[in-house]
Amino acid sequence: MDRIADQMTGGSDDDLYWWCIKDRTVEQGPVCPGQDRLGPYATALEASRAVEHAQERTDDWDKADEEWDSDVEPGATSLLDPK
């Protein structure tokens, strides 16, 4: 049993849904190899939004990076380089 699956549902991976990047389909249980899937998700609907959700998280991280970078003095390469 997968530890994440146990934490989410108390069951196995077979009870969860995944988004297969290669096939662009929702799968119940881990069908595609791990490197080709996103998940696990509790419902097929959540899995169908996996790429959209990943893009939202990436956008949030990019925004946080921009805010972090705005704290760096002009000409400095990092917060540790005060220039």
Helices and strands as residue ranges (DSSP letters): H 3-9, G 13-15, E 17-20, E 25-28, G 34-36, E 37-41, H 44-48, H 50-69
